Amino acid sequence: MNKQFTKNILSAAVKEENRKIRRTRLLVDLTCAMLAQSGFSLPEMLNLVAVVRKQVLIYFPGKENVFDLIYKPRFQRIIRERINSN
């Protein structure tokens, strides 16, 4: 392979990875806003988080531990605050 071809492939891969990261960030931020501002029941909130987790793992297969480390505590905090405020 020539260097330019390899560089183009890597550039495309980086762009795709960045797109997935932006979509994940947007999805998580919107979900957090929905959880914080809605009148969802606890089962509905947990289901919403499960759907988001599934989508994020489609973007990043095999990264369950990363999701659980980064996003799960954020969702749990919001859910706990919503449940305790009622």
Distance bins in CASP14 RR format, pairs under 12 A and 6 or more apart:
PFRMAT RR
TARGET T0000
AUTHOR 0000-0000-0000
RMODE 2
METHOD distances of the structure
MODEL  1
1 7 0 0 0 0 1 0 0 0 0 0 0
1 8 0 0 0 0 0 1 0 0 0 0 0
1 9 0 0 0 0 1 0 0 0 0 0 0
1 10 0 0 0 0 0 1 0 0 0 0 0
2 8 0 0 0 0 1 0 0 0 0 0 0
2 9 0 0 0 0 0 1 0 0 0 0 0
3 9 0 0 0 0 0 1 0 0 0 0 0
3 10 0 0 0 0 0 1 0 0 0 0 0
4 10 0 0 0 0 0 1 0 0 0 0 0
4 11 0 0 0 0 0 1 0 0 0 0 0
5 11 0 0 0 0 0 1 0 0 0 0 0
5 12 0 0 0 0 0 1 0 0 0 0 0
6 12 0 0 0 0 0 1 0 0 0 0 0
6 13 0 0 0 0 0 1 0 0 0 0 0
7 13 0 0 0 0 0 1 0 0 0 0 0
7 14 0 0 0 0 0 1 0 0 0 0 0
8 14 0 0 0 0 0 1 0 0 0 0 0
8 15 0 0 0 0 0 1 0 0 0 0 0
9 15 0 0 0 0 0 1 0 0 0 0 0
9 16 0 0 0 0 0 1 0 0 0 0 0
10 16 0 0 0 0 0 1 0 0 0 0 0
10 17 0 0 0 0 0 1 0 0 0 0 0
11 17 0 0 0 0 0 1 0 0 0 0 0
11 18 0 0 0 0 0 1 0 0 0 0 0
12 18 0 0 0 0 0 1 0 0 0 0 0
12 19 0 0 0 0 0 1 0 0 0 0 0
13 19 0 0 0 0 0 1 0 0 0 0 0
13 20 0 0 0 0 0 1 0 0 0 0 0
14 20 0 0 0 0 0 1 0 0 0 0 0
14 21 0 0 0 0 0 1 0 0 0 0 0
15 21 0 0 0 0 0 1 0 0 0 0 0
15 22 0 0 0 0 0 1 0 0 0 0 0
16 22 0 0 0 0 0 1 0 0 0 0 0
16 23 0 0 0 0 0 1 0 0 0 0 0
16 59 0 0 0 0 1 0 0 0 0 0 0
16 60 0 0 0 0 0 1 0 0 0 0 0
17 23 0 0 0 0 0 1 0 0 0 0 0
17 24 0 0 0 0 0 1 0 0 0 0 0
17 59 0 0 0 0 1 0 0 0 0 0 0
17 60 0 0 0 0 1 0 0 0 0 0 0
18 24 0 0 0 0 0 1 0 0 0 0 0
18 25 0 0 0 0 0 1 0 0 0 0 0
18 59 0 0 0 0 0 1 0 0 0 0 0
19 25 0 0 0 0 0 1 0 0 0 0 0
19 26 0 0 0 0 0 1 0 0 0 0 0
19 59 0 0 0 0 1 0 0 0 0 0 0
20 26 0 0 0 0 0 1 0 0 0 0 0
20 27 0 0 0 0 0 1 0 0 0 0 0
20 55 0 0 0 0 0 1 0 0 0 0 0
20 56 0 0 0 0 1 0 0 0 0 0 0
20 57 0 0 0 0 0 1 0 0 0 0 0
20 58 0 0 0 0 1 0 0 0 0 0 0
20 59 1 0 1 0 0 0 0 0 0 0 0
20 60 1 0 0 1 0 0 0 0 0 0 0
20 61 0 0 0 0 0 1 0 0 0 0 0
20 63 0 0 0 0 0 1 0 0 0 0 0
21 27 0 0 0 0 0 1 0 0 0 0 0
21 28 0 0 0 0 0 1 0 0 0 0 0
21 56 0 0 0 0 0 1 0 0 0 0 0
21 59 0 0 0 0 1 0 0 0 0 0 0
21 60 0 0 0 0 1 0 0 0 0 0 0
21 63 0 0 0 0 0 1 0 0 0 0 0
21 66 0 0 0 0 0 1 0 0 0 0 0
21 70 0 0 0 0 0 1 0 0 0 0 0
22 28 0 0 0 0 0 1 0 0 0 0 0
22 29 0 0 0 0 0 1 0 0 0 0 0
22 59 0 0 0 0 0 1 0 0 0 0 0
23 29 0 0 0 0 0 1 0 0 0 0 0
23 30 0 0 0 0 0 1 0 0 0 0 0
23 52 0 0 0 0 0 1 0 0 0 0 0
23 55 0 0 0 0 1 0 0 0 0 0 0
23 56 0 0 0 0 1 0 0 0 0 0 0
23 58 0 0 0 0 0 1 0 0 0 0 0
23 59 1 0 0 1 0 0 0 0 0 0 0
23 60 0 0 0 0 0 1 0 0 0 0 0
24 30 0 0 0 0 0 1 0 0 0 0 0
24 31 0 0 0 0 0 1 0 0 0 0 0
24 52 0 0 0 0 1 0 0 0 0 0 0
24 53 0 0 0 0 0 1 0 0 0 0 0
24 55 0 0 0 0 1 0 0 0 0 0 0
24 56 1 0 1 0 0 0 0 0 0 0 0
24 57 0 0 0 0 0 1 0 0 0 0 0
24 58 0 0 0 0 0 1 0 0 0 0 0
24 59 1 0 1 0 0 0 0 0 0 0 0
24 60 1 0 0 1 0 0 0 0 0 0 0
24 63 0 0 0 0 0 1 0 0 0 0 0
24 66 0 0 0 0 0 1 0 0 0 0 0
24 67 0 0 0 0 1 0 0 0 0 0 0
24 70 0 0 0 0 1 0 0 0 0 0 0
24 71 0 0 0 0 1 0 0 0 0 0 0
25 31 0 0 0 0 0 1 0 0 0 0 0
25 32 0 0 0 0 0 1 0 0 0 0 0
25 52 0 0 0 0 0 1 0 0 0 0 0
25 56 0 0 0 0 0 1 0 0 0 0 0
25 59 0 0 0 0 0 1 0 0 0 0 0
25 70 0 0 0 0 0 1 0 0 0 0 0
25 71 0 0 0 0 0 1 0 0 0 0 0
25 74 0 0 0 0 0 1 0 0 0 0 0
26 32 0 0 0 0 0 1 0 0 0 0 0
26 33 0 0 0 0 0 1 0 0 0 0 0
26 52 0 0 0 0 0 1 0 0 0 0 0
26 55 0 0 0 0 0 1 0 0 0 0 0
26 56 0 0 0 0 0 1 0 0 0 0 0
26 59 0 0 0 0 0 1 0 0 0 0 0
27 33 0 0 0 0 0 1 0 0 0 0 0
27 34 0 0 0 0 0 1 0 0 0 0 0
27 48 0 0 0 0 0 1 0 0 0 0 0
27 49 0 0 0 0 0 1 0 0 0 0 0
27 51 0 0 0 0 1 0 0 0 0 0 0
27 52 1 0 1 0 0 0 0 0 0 0 0
27 53 0 0 0 0 0 1 0 0 0 0 0
27 54 0 0 0 0 0 1 0 0 0 0 0
27 55 1 0 0 1 0 0 0 0 0 0 0
27 56 1 0 0 1 0 0 0 0 0 0 0
27 57 0 0 0 0 0 1 0 0 0 0 0
27 58 0 0 0 0 0 1 0 0 0 0 0
27 59 0 0 0 0 1 0 0 0 0 0 0
27 60 0 0 0 0 0 1 0 0 0 0 0
27 67 0 0 0 0 0 1 0 0 0 0 0
27 71 0 0 0 0 1 0 0 0 0 0 0
27 75 0 0 0 0 0 1 0 0 0 0 0
28 34 0 0 0 0 0 1 0 0 0 0 0
28 35 0 0 0 0 0 1 0 0 0 0 0
28 48 0 0 0 0 0 1 0 0 0 0 0
28 49 0 0 0 0 1 0 0 0 0 0 0
28 51 0 0 0 0 0 1 0 0 0 0 0
28 52 1 0 0 1 0 0 0 0 0 0 0
28 53 0 0 0 0 1 0 0 0 0 0 0
28 55 0 0 0 0 1 0 0 0 0 0 0
28 56 1 0 0 1 0 0 0 0 0 0 0
28 59 0 0 0 0 0 1 0 0 0 0 0
28 67 0 0 0 0 1 0 0 0 0 0 0
28 70 0 0 0 0 1 0 0 0 0 0 0
28 71 1 0 1 0 0 0 0 0 0 0 0
28 72 0 0 0 0 0 1 0 0 0 0 0
28 73 0 0 0 0 0 1 0 0 0 0 0
28 74 1 0 0 1 0 0 0 0 0 0 0
28 75 0 0 0 0 1 0 0 0 0 0 0
28 78 0 0 0 0 0 1 0 0 0 0 0
29 35 0 0 0 0 0 1 0 0 0 0 0
29 36 0 0 0 0 0 1 0 0 0 0 0
29 52 0 0 0 0 0 1 0 0 0 0 0
29 71 0 0 0 0 0 1 0 0 0 0 0
29 74 0 0 0 0 1 0 0 0 0 0 0
29 75 0 0 0 0 0 1 0 0 0 0 0
29 78 0 0 0 0 0 1 0 0 0 0 0
30 36 0 0 0 0 0 1 0 0 0 0 0
30 37 0 0 0 0 0 1 0 0 0 0 0
30 38 0 0 0 0 0 1 0 0 0 0 0
30 48 0 0 0 0 0 1 0 0 0 0 0
30 51 0 0 0 0 0 1 0 0 0 0 0
30 52 0 0 0 0 1 0 0 0 0 0 0
30 55 0 0 0 0 0 1 0 0 0 0 0
31 37 0 0 0 0 0 1 0 0 0 0 0
31 38 0 0 0 0 0 1 0 0 0 0 0
31 40 0 0 0 0 0 1 0 0 0 0 0
31 45 0 0 0 0 1 0 0 0 0 0 0
31 46 0 0 0 0 0 1 0 0 0 0 0
31 47 0 0 0 0 0 1 0 0 0 0 0
31 48 1 0 0 1 0 0 0 0 0 0 0
31 49 1 0 0 1 0 0 0 0 0 0 0
31 50 0 0 0 0 0 1 0 0 0 0 0
31 51 0 0 0 0 1 0 0 0 0 0 0
31 52 1 0 1 0 0 0 0 0 0 0 0
31 53 0 0 0 0 1 0 0 0 0 0 0
31 55 0 0 0 0 1 0 0 0 0 0 0
31 56 0 0 0 0 0 1 0 0 0 0 0
31 71 0 0 0 0 1 0 0 0 0 0 0
31 72 0 0 0 0 0 1 0 0 0 0 0
31 74 0 0 0 0 1 0 0 0 0 0 0
31 75 1 0 0 1 0 0 0 0 0 0 0
31 78 0 0 0 0 1 0 0 0 0 0 0
31 79 0 0 0 0 0 1 0 0 0 0 0
32 38 0 0 0 0 0 1 0 0 0 0 0
32 45 0 0 0 0 0 1 0 0 0 0 0
32 48 0 0 0 0 0 1 0 0 0 0 0
32 49 0 0 0 0 1 0 0 0 0 0 0
32 52 0 0 0 0 1 0 0 0 0 0 0
32 71 0 0 0 0 1 0 0 0 0 0 0
32 73 0 0 0 0 0 1 0 0 0 0 0
32 74 1 0 0 1 0 0 0 0 0 0 0
32 75 1 0 0 1 0 0 0 0 0 0 0
32 76 0 0 0 0 0 1 0 0 0 0 0
32 77 0 0 0 0 1 0 0 0 0 0 0
32 78 1 0 1 0 0 0 0 0 0 0 0
32 79 0 0 0 0 0 1 0 0 0 0 0
32 81 0 0 0 0 0 1 0 0 0 0 0
32 82 0 0 0 0 0 1 0 0 0 0 0
33 48 0 0 0 0 0 1 0 0 0 0 0
33 74 0 0 0 0 0 1 0 0 0 0 0
33 75 0 0 0 0 0 1 0 0 0 0 0
33 78 0 0 0 0 1 0 0 0 0 0 0
34 40 1 0 0 1 0 0 0 0 0 0 0
34 44 0 0 0 0 0 1 0 0 0 0 0
34 45 0 0 0 0 1 0 0 0 0 0 0
34 47 0 0 0 0 0 1 0 0 0 0 0
34 48 1 0 0 1 0 0 0 0 0 0 0
34 49 0 0 0 0 0 1 0 0 0 0 0
34 51 0 0 0 0 0 1 0 0 0 0 0
34 52 0 0 0 0 1 0 0 0 0 0 0
34 75 0 0 0 0 0 1 0 0 0 0 0
34 78 0 0 0 0 1 0 0 0 0 0 0
34 79 0 0 0 0 0 1 0 0 0 0 0
34 82 0 0 0 0 0 1 0 0 0 0 0
35 41 0 0 0 0 0 1 0 0 0 0 0
35 42 0 0 0 0 0 1 0 0 0 0 0
35 44 0 0 0 0 1 0 0 0 0 0 0
35 45 1 0 1 0 0 0 0 0 0 0 0
35 46 0 0 0 0 0 1 0 0 0 0 0
35 47 0 0 0 0 0 1 0 0 0 0 0
35 48 1 0 0 1 0 0 0 0 0 0 0
35 49 1 0 0 1 0 0 0 0 0 0 0
35 52 0 0 0 0 1 0 0 0 0 0 0
35 71 0 0 0 0 0 1 0 0 0 0 0
35 74 0 0 0 0 1 0 0 0 0 0 0
35 75 1 0 0 1 0 0 0 0 0 0 0
35 76 0 0 0 0 0 1 0 0 0 0 0
35 77 0 0 0 0 1 0 0 0 0 0 0
35 78 1 0 1 0 0 0 0 0 0 0 0
35 79 1 0 0 1 0 0 0 0 0 0 0
35 80 0 0 0 0 0 1 0 0 0 0 0
35 81 0 0 0 0 1 0 0 0 0 0 0
35 82 1 0 0 1 0 0 0 0 0 0 0
35 83 0 0 0 0 0 1 0 0 0 0 0
36 45 0 0 0 0 0 1 0 0 0 0 0
36 48 0 0 0 0 0 1 0 0 0 0 0
36 74 0 0 0 0 0 1 0 0 0 0 0
36 75 0 0 0 0 0 1 0 0 0 0 0
36 77 0 0 0 0 1 0 0 0 0 0 0
36 78 1 0 1 0 0 0 0 0 0 0 0
36 79 0 0 0 0 1 0 0 0 0 0 0
36 80 0 0 0 0 0 1 0 0 0 0 0
36 81 1 0 0 1 0 0 0 0 0 0 0
36 82 1 0 0 1 0 0 0 0 0 0 0
36 85 0 0 0 0 0 1 0 0 0 0 0
37 45 0 0 0 0 0 1 0 0 0 0 0
37 78 0 0 0 0 1 0 0 0 0 0 0
37 81 0 0 0 0 0 1 0 0 0 0 0
37 82 0 0 0 0 1 0 0 0 0 0 0
37 85 0 0 0 0 0 1 0 0 0 0 0
38 44 0 0 0 0 1 0 0 0 0 0 0
38 45 0 0 0 0 1 0 0 0 0 0 0
38 48 0 0 0 0 1 0 0 0 0 0 0
38 78 0 0 0 0 0 1 0 0 0 0 0
38 79 0 0 0 0 0 1 0 0 0 0 0
38 82 0 0 0 0 1 0 0 0 0 0 0
39 45 0 0 0 0 1 0 0 0 0 0 0
39 48 0 0 0 0 0 1 0 0 0 0 0
39 79 0 0 0 0 0 1 0 0 0 0 0
39 82 1 0 0 1 0 0 0 0 0 0 0
39 83 0 0 0 0 0 1 0 0 0 0 0
39 85 0 0 0 0 0 1 0 0 0 0 0
39 86 0 0 0 0 1 0 0 0 0 0 0
40 46 0 0 0 0 1 0 0 0 0 0 0
40 47 0 0 0 0 1 0 0 0 0 0 0
40 48 1 0 0 1 0 0 0 0 0 0 0
40 49 0 0 0 0 0 1 0 0 0 0 0
40 78 0 0 0 0 0 1 0 0 0 0 0
40 79 0 0 0 0 1 0 0 0 0 0 0
40 82 1 0 0 1 0 0 0 0 0 0 0
40 83 0 0 0 0 0 1 0 0 0 0 0
40 86 0 0 0 0 0 1 0 0 0 0 0
41 47 0 0 0 0 1 0 0 0 0 0 0
41 48 0 0 0 0 0 1 0 0 0 0 0
41 79 0 0 0 0 0 1 0 0 0 0 0
41 82 0 0 0 0 1 0 0 0 0 0 0
41 83 0 0 0 0 1 0 0 0 0 0 0
41 86 0 0 0 0 0 1 0 0 0 0 0
42 48 0 0 0 0 0 1 0 0 0 0 0
42 49 0 0 0 0 0 1 0 0 0 0 0
42 76 0 0 0 0 0 1 0 0 0 0 0
42 78 0 0 0 0 0 1 0 0 0 0 0
42 79 1 0 0 1 0 0 0 0 0 0 0
42 80 0 0 0 0 0 1 0 0 0 0 0
42 82 0 0 0 0 1 0 0 0 0 0 0
42 83 1 0 0 1 0 0 0 0 0 0 0
42 84 0 0 0 0 0 1 0 0 0 0 0
42 86 0 0 0 0 1 0 0 0 0 0 0
43 49 0 0 0 0 0 1 0 0 0 0 0
43 50 0 0 0 0 0 1 0 0 0 0 0
43 79 0 0 0 0 0 1 0 0 0 0 0
43 83 0 0 0 0 0 1 0 0 0 0 0
44 50 0 0 0 0 0 1 0 0 0 0 0
44 51 0 0 0 0 0 1 0 0 0 0 0
44 79 0 0 0 0 0 1 0 0 0 0 0
44 82 0 0 0 0 0 1 0 0 0 0 0
45 51 0 0 0 0 0 1 0 0 0 0 0
45 52 0 0 0 0 0 1 0 0 0 0 0
45 75 0 0 0 0 1 0 0 0 0 0 0
45 76 0 0 0 0 0 1 0 0 0 0 0
45 78 0 0 0 0 1 0 0 0 0 0 0
45 79 1 0 1 0 0 0 0 0 0 0 0
45 80 0 0 0 0 0 1 0 0 0 0 0
45 81 0 0 0 0 0 1 0 0 0 0 0
45 82 1 0 0 1 0 0 0 0 0 0 0
45 83 0 0 0 0 1 0 0 0 0 0 0
45 86 0 0 0 0 0 1 0 0 0 0 0
46 52 0 0 0 0 0 1 0 0 0 0 0
46 53 0 0 0 0 0 1 0 0 0 0 0
46 72 0 0 0 0 0 1 0 0 0 0 0
46 75 0 0 0 0 1 0 0 0 0 0 0
46 76 0 0 0 0 1 0 0 0 0 0 0
46 78 0 0 0 0 0 1 0 0 0 0 0
46 79 1 0 0 1 0 0 0 0 0 0 0
46 80 0 0 0 0 0 1 0 0 0 0 0
46 82 0 0 0 0 0 1 0 0 0 0 0
46 83 0 0 0 0 0 1 0 0 0 0 0
47 53 0 0 0 0 0 1 0 0 0 0 0
47 54 0 0 0 0 0 1 0 0 0 0 0
47 75 0 0 0 0 0 1 0 0 0 0 0
47 79 0 0 0 0 0 1 0 0 0 0 0
48 54 0 0 0 0 0 1 0 0 0 0 0
48 55 0 0 0 0 0 1 0 0 0 0 0
48 75 0 0 0 0 1 0 0 0 0 0 0
48 78 0 0 0 0 0 1 0 0 0 0 0
48 79 0 0 0 0 1 0 0 0 0 0 0
48 82 0 0 0 0 0 1 0 0 0 0 0
49 55 0 0 0 0 0 1 0 0 0 0 0
49 56 0 0 0 0 0 1 0 0 0 0 0
49 67 0 0 0 0 0 1 0 0 0 0 0
49 68 0 0 0 0 0 1 0 0 0 0 0
49 71 0 0 0 0 1 0 0 0 0 0 0
49 72 1 0 0 1 0 0 0 0 0 0 0
49 73 0 0 0 0 0 1 0 0 0 0 0
49 74 0 0 0 0 1 0 0 0 0 0 0
49 75 1 0 1 0 0 0 0 0 0 0 0
49 76 0 0 0 0 1 0 0 0 0 0 0
49 77 0 0 0 0 0 1 0 0 0 0 0
49 78 0 0 0 0 1 0 0 0 0 0 0
49 79 1 0 0 1 0 0 0 0 0 0 0
50 56 0 0 0 0 0 1 0 0 0 0 0
50 57 0 0 0 0 0 1 0 0 0 0 0
50 67 0 0 0 0 0 1 0 0 0 0 0
50 71 0 0 0 0 0 1 0 0 0 0 0
50 72 0 0 0 0 0 1 0 0 0 0 0
50 75 0 0 0 0 1 0 0 0 0 0 0
51 57 0 0 0 0 0 1 0 0 0 0 0
51 58 0 0 0 0 0 1 0 0 0 0 0
51 75 0 0 0 0 0 1 0 0 0 0 0
52 58 0 0 0 0 0 1 0 0 0 0 0
52 59 0 0 0 0 0 1 0 0 0 0 0
52 67 0 0 0 0 1 0 0 0 0 0 0
52 71 1 0 0 1 0 0 0 0 0 0 0
52 72 0 0 0 0 0 1 0 0 0 0 0
52 74 0 0 0 0 0 1 0 0 0 0 0
52 75 1 0 0 1 0 0 0 0 0 0 0
53 59 0 0 0 0 0 1 0 0 0 0 0
53 60 0 0 0 0 0 1 0 0 0 0 0
53 62 0 0 0 0 0 1 0 0 0 0 0
53 63 0 0 0 0 0 1 0 0 0 0 0
53 64 0 0 0 0 1 0 0 0 0 0 0
53 65 0 0 0 0 0 1 0 0 0 0 0
53 66 0 0 0 0 0 1 0 0 0 0 0
53 67 1 0 1 0 0 0 0 0 0 0 0
53 68 0 0 0 0 1 0 0 0 0 0 0
53 70 0 0 0 0 0 1 0 0 0 0 0
53 71 1 0 0 1 0 0 0 0 0 0 0
53 72 1 0 0 1 0 0 0 0 0 0 0
53 74 0 0 0 0 0 1 0 0 0 0 0
53 75 0 0 0 0 1 0 0 0 0 0 0
54 60 0 0 0 0 0 1 0 0 0 0 0
54 61 0 0 0 0 0 1 0 0 0 0 0
54 64 0 0 0 0 0 1 0 0 0 0 0
54 67 0 0 0 0 1 0 0 0 0 0 0
55 61 0 0 0 0 0 1 0 0 0 0 0
55 67 0 0 0 0 0 1 0 0 0 0 0
55 71 0 0 0 0 0 1 0 0 0 0 0
56 62 0 0 0 0 0 1 0 0 0 0 0
56 63 1 0 0 1 0 0 0 0 0 0 0
56 64 0 0 0 0 1 0 0 0 0 0 0
56 66 0 0 0 0 1 0 0 0 0 0 0
56 67 1 0 1 0 0 0 0 0 0 0 0
56 68 0 0 0 0 0 1 0 0 0 0 0
56 70 0 0 0 0 1 0 0 0 0 0 0
56 71 1 0 0 1 0 0 0 0 0 0 0
56 72 0 0 0 0 0 1 0 0 0 0 0
56 75 0 0 0 0 0 1 0 0 0 0 0
57 63 1 0 0 1 0 0 0 0 0 0 0
57 64 1 0 0 1 0 0 0 0 0 0 0
57 65 0 0 0 0 0 1 0 0 0 0 0
57 66 0 0 0 0 1 0 0 0 0 0 0
57 67 1 0 0 1 0 0 0 0 0 0 0
57 68 0 0 0 0 0 1 0 0 0 0 0
57 71 0 0 0 0 0 1 0 0 0 0 0
58 67 0 0 0 0 0 1 0 0 0 0 0
59 66 0 0 0 0 0 1 0 0 0 0 0
59 67 0 0 0 0 0 1 0 0 0 0 0
60 66 1 0 0 1 0 0 0 0 0 0 0
60 67 1 0 0 1 0 0 0 0 0 0 0
60 70 0 0 0 0 0 1 0 0 0 0 0
60 71 0 0 0 0 0 1 0 0 0 0 0
61 67 0 0 0 0 0 1 0 0 0 0 0
62 68 0 0 0 0 0 1 0 0 0 0 0
63 69 0 0 0 0 1 0 0 0 0 0 0
63 70 0 0 0 0 1 0 0 0 0 0 0
63 71 0 0 0 0 0 1 0 0 0 0 0
64 70 0 0 0 0 0 1 0 0 0 0 0
64 71 0 0 0 0 0 1 0 0 0 0 0
64 72 0 0 0 0 1 0 0 0 0 0 0
65 71 0 0 0 0 0 1 0 0 0 0 0
65 72 0 0 0 0 0 1 0 0 0 0 0
66 72 0 0 0 0 1 0 0 0 0 0 0
67 73 0 0 0 0 0 1 0 0 0 0 0
67 74 0 0 0 0 0 1 0 0 0 0 0
67 75 0 0 0 0 1 0 0 0 0 0 0
68 74 0 0 0 0 0 1 0 0 0 0 0
68 75 0 0 0 0 0 1 0 0 0 0 0
68 76 0 0 0 0 0 1 0 0 0 0 0
71 77 0 0 0 0 0 1 0 0 0 0 0
71 78 0 0 0 0 0 1 0 0 0 0 0
72 78 0 0 0 0 0 1 0 0 0 0 0
72 79 0 0 0 0 0 1 0 0 0 0 0
73 79 0 0 0 0 0 1 0 0 0 0 0
73 80 0 0 0 0 0 1 0 0 0 0 0
74 80 0 0 0 0 0 1 0 0 0 0 0
74 81 0 0 0 0 0 1 0 0 0 0 0
75 81 0 0 0 0 0 1 0 0 0 0 0
75 82 0 0 0 0 0 1 0 0 0 0 0
76 82 0 0 0 0 0 1 0 0 0 0 0
76 83 0 0 0 0 0 1 0 0 0 0 0
77 83 0 0 0 0 0 1 0 0 0 0 0
77 84 0 0 0 0 0 1 0 0 0 0 0
78 84 0 0 0 0 0 1 0 0 0 0 0
78 85 0 0 0 0 0 1 0 0 0 0 0
79 85 0 0 0 0 0 1 0 0 0 0 0
79 86 0 0 0 0 0 1 0 0 0 0 0
80 86 0 0 0 0 0 1 0 0 0 0 0
END
